[in-house]
């Protein structure tokens, strides 16, 4: 999948790195994530959905810390509002965070009656390949 990277400057979000690459939002979580940081991230997610009609989240959790409860609730509300427009590929996660992300996904399924596409991967390259395969599916749901 070829992605244009130039038009989107990096987003400042505390110690974390956020870079839009067309419909992909590549997020590298570094340490704990606060509500303010999550609000910034969700605004990037929303802008991507507004521009492309769908969102591909590439999430590097290799140096992540805790996700505060308010931050978790905020991102869950966003995902609940767009369950058929999001695919998330996650790599570098710990067991604890993987369980947390699975619980968020399950809560969305219960409340929104849809489960956003989400998969865990060993490497970034693997995650990118999986996201590329999700594009036609997300466009079809459009």
VOVOPA-226224 format. One line per 8 residues: number of its first residue (from 1); for each residue x, y negated, z negated of N, C-alpha, C. Coordinates in steps of 0.2 Angstrom, whole numbers, m for minus. Each point is the difference from the previous one (the first is absolute). Example, Ala and Ser with C-alpha at 12.3 -4.5 7.8 and 13.67 -1.06 7.14 Angstrom:
<volos>
1) 66:28:m39:m4:m6:0:4:m6:0 | m2:m5:4:4:m6:m1:m4:m5:m3
</volos>
This chain:
<volos>
1) 4:6:0:m4:m6:0:4:m6:0 | 0:m4:5:4:m7:0:m4:m5:m3 | 3:m4:m5:m3:m5:m4:3:m6:1 | m3:m6:1:3:m6:0:1:m3:m7 | 6:m1:m1:2:m2:m7:1:m8:m1 | 2:m3:5:2:m7:0:m5:m5:m3 | m6:0:2:m5:m5:m2:m2:m1:m7 | 2:5:m4:m2:0:m7:6:0:m5
9) 0:m6:m3:6:m1:m5:m2:5:m6 | 6:1:m4:m1:4:m6:m5:m4:m5 | m3:4:m4:m5:m3:m5:4:0:m7 | 0:m5:m3:3:m1:m7:m5:3:m5 | 2:5:m4:m4:4:m4:4:2:m6 | 3:m5:m4:4:2:m6:6:4:3 | 1:6:m4:6:4:2:m1:5:6 | m7:0:2:m2:5:5:2:m3:7
17) 0:4:5:1:m2:7:m6:2:4 | m3:m5:4:m5:1:4:1:m3:7 | m1:4:5:2:m2:7:m6:3:4 | m3:m5:4:m5:2:5:4:2:6 | m3:6:3:3:2:7:m6:1:4 | m3:m5:3:m7:1:3:m5:3:m5 | m3:5:2:m5:3:m5:3:3:m6 | 6:1:0:3:4:m6:2:m6:m5
25) m1:2:m6:2:m4:m6:5:4:m3 | 7:m1:0:5:4:m3:1:m3:m7 | m1:4:m5:0:m3:m7:5:4:m4 | 5:m3:m3:5:3:m4:m1:m2:m7 | m3:4:m4:m1:m2:m7:6:1:m4 | 2:m5:m4:6:0:m4:m2:m2:m7 | m1:5:m4:m2:m2:m7:m7:0:m1 | m3:m3:m5:m7:0:m2:m3:m5:5
33) m7:1:1:m4:m5:4:m5:m3:m4 | 0:m6:0:m5:m4:m4:m6:m2:5 | m6:m2:m4:m6:m2:4:2:m6:5 | 4:m5:m2:2:m5:5:3:3:6 | 5:4:m1:3:3:6:m4:4:4 | m5:4:m3:m5:4:4:m4:m5:4 | m2:m5:m3:m5:m5:3:4:m3:7 | 6:m1:m1:4:m2:6:0:5:5
41) 2:6:m2:0:6:5:m7:1:3 | m5:0:m4:m7:1:3:m2:m5:5 | 3:m6:m1:m1:m6:5:3:2:7 | 6:3:m1:3:2:6:m3:6:4 | m3:5:m4:m4:5:2:m6:m3:4 | m4:m4:m3:m6:m3:3:2:m4:6 | 5:m4:0:2:m3:7:1:5:5 | 3:6:m2:2:5:5:m7:3:3
49) m4:2:m5:m7:2:3:m3:m5:4 | 0:m6:m2:m3:m5:4:2:m1:7 | 7:1:1:3:m1:6:0:6:4 | 0:6:m2:0:7:4:m6:4:m1 | m4:m1:m5:m6:4:m1:2:6:m4 | 6:1:m2:2:6:m4:7:m2:m3 | 2:4:m5:6:m1:m4:4:6:m1 | 6:0:2:5:6:m2:5:m2:m5
57) m1:3:m6:5:m1:m5:5:5:m1 | 6:m3:1:6:4:m1:3:m2:m7 | 0:5:m5:1:m2:m7:6:4:m2 | 6:m4:m2:6:3:m3:m1:m1:m7 | 0:6:m4:m1:0:m7:6:2:m4 | 6:1:4:6:3:m3:2:m4:m6 | m1:m7:m1:2:m3:m6:m5:m4:m3 | m6:3:0:m6:m3:m3:0:2:m7
65) m4:m5:m4:m1:1:m7:m8:1:m1 | m3:m3:m5:m7:1:m1:m4:m5:4 | m6:2:1:m5:m4:3:m5:m2:m5 | 0:m7:m2:m5:m2:m5:m7:2:1 | m4:1:m5:m7:1:1:m4:m5:4 | 1:m6:m1:m3:m5:4:2:0:8 | 7:1:1:2:1:7:m3:6:3 | 0:6:m4:m3:6:3:m7:m2:2
73) m4:m3:m4:m7:m1:1:m1:m5:6 | 4:m5:1:0:m4:5:1:3:7 | 5:4:1:2:4:6:m6:5:1 | m3:3:m5:m5:5:1:m6:m4:3 | m2:m6:m3:m5:m3:3:1:m2:8 | 6:m2:2:1:m1:7:m1:6:4 | 3:6:m3:m1:6:4:m7:2:1 | m4:m1:m6:m7:2:0:m4:m4:6
81) 2:m6:1:m3:m4:5:2:2:7 | 5:4:1:3:1:7:2:8:0 | m4:4:m2:2:7:m1:2:3:7 | m4:m2:5:1:3:7:5:m3:4 | 4:m6:m2:4:m4:3:7:1:m2 | 2:4:m5:6:0:m3:3:7:1 | 7:1:1:4:6:0:6:m2:m4 | 2:4:m5:6:m1:m4:4:6:0
89) 7:m2:1:5:5:0:5:m2:m5 | 1:5:m5:4:m2:m6:6:5:0 | 5:m3:m2:6:4:0:4:m3:m7 | 4:5:m2:5:m2:m6:m4:m1:m7 | m6:3:0:m4:0:m6:2:5:m6 | m2:m2:m6:1:4:m6:m7:4:0 | 1:5:m4:m6:4:m2:m6:m4:m3 | 2:m4:m5:m5:m4:m3:m3:m5:5
97) 4:m3:4:m3:m5:5:m4:3:5 | 2:6:2:m4:4:5:m7:2:m3 | 0:2:m6:m7:1:m4:m4:m6:0 | 3:m6:m2:m4:m6:0:m3:m2:7 | 4:1:5:m2:m2:7:m6:5:2 | 1:6:m2:m5:5:1:m7:m2:m3 | 1:m2:m6:m6:m2:m4:m3:m6:3 | 3:m5:2:m2:m6:4:m4:3:6
105) 3:4:4:m3:3:6:m7:4:m2 | 0:3:m5:m6:4:m2:m6:m5:m2 | 2:m5:m4:m5:m5:m2:m3:m3:6 | 4:m2:5:m2:m3:6:m5:5:3 | 1:6:1:m4:5:3:m7:1:m4 | 0:0:m6:m6:0:m4:m4:m6:1 | 3:m6:0:m4:m6:0:m1:m3:7 | 4:2:5:m1:m2:7:m2:5:5
113) 0:6:m3:m2:6:4:4:1:6 | 6:m2:0:5:1:5:7:0:m4 | 5:4:3:6:1:m3:5:m4:5 | 4:m5:m2:5:m3:5:5:6:1 | 3:0:6:5:5:2:6:m2:m4 | 3:5:m4:6:m1:m4:4:6:0 | 6:m1:1:5:6:0:6:m2:m3 | 3:5:m4:7:m1:m3:5:4:4
121) 6:m4:1:5:3:4:7:m1:m3 | 5:5:2:6:0:m3:4:m6:3 | m1:m3:6:5:m5:3:m5:m5:3 | 3:m6:1:m3:m5:4:m1:2:7 | 4:3:3:m1:2:7:m6:4:1 | m1:5:m5:m5:5:0:m7:m4:m1 | 0:m5:m5:m5:m4:m1:m2:m4:6 | 4:m3:3:m1:m4:6:m3:4:6
129) 2:6:1:m3:5:5:m7:1:m2 | m1:1:m6:m7:2:m2:m5:m6:1 | 3:m6:m2:m4:m6:1:m2:m1:8 | 5:1:4:m1:m1:7:m6:5:3 | 0:6:m3:m5:4:2:m7:m2:m3 | 0:m4:m5:m7:m2:m3:m3:m6:5 | 4:m3:4:m3:m6:3:m6:1:5 | 0:6:4:m5:1:4:m7:2:m4
137) 1:3:m6:m5:2:m4:m3:m7:m3 | 4:m4:m3:m3:m7:m3:m3:m4:6 | 3:0:6:m3:m4:5:m7:3:2 | m1:6:0:m6:4:1:m5:m2:m5 | 2:m1:m6:m5:m2:m5:m2:m7:0 | 4:m4:3:0:m7:1:m7:m3:m2
</volos>
